[in-house]
Each structure stands twice: as C-alpha cells, then as structure tokens.
Amino acid sequence: MAETREVRGKLPKDLKIAFEVACARMEITQAAALEEAIRDWLVKKGVPTSDQGI
C-alpha cells in the first residue's frame, strides 16, 4: 500500500453534505472519492503525478 498523508480543508455545508450522500450512494469511501477528484484535477491542470513516473 502506498504511503498516505492527510489533507484538510473547509467546504460549504451544502457541498459537504452532497459529497457525503453521493459517496454513500455509490458505496465509495470519501478518501477514495477525494483521491479520484484530486487526480482528475491534476490531470486537467496538466500537472504530472507519481502515476506518470515522476
């Protein structure tokens, strides 16, 4: 398993609740959903990730 680090931030209440509900409905952990979202954002911004050999 890859080494992990904690990420923290504040979101508007309605966005946080929608995220929690969506994760529960999709039966995915919030950590997995956040990792996917961050990876997608990095790709969108053209930032290389460790998955790309960096």
Beta strands, then each sheet from edge to edge (+ up, - down):
end
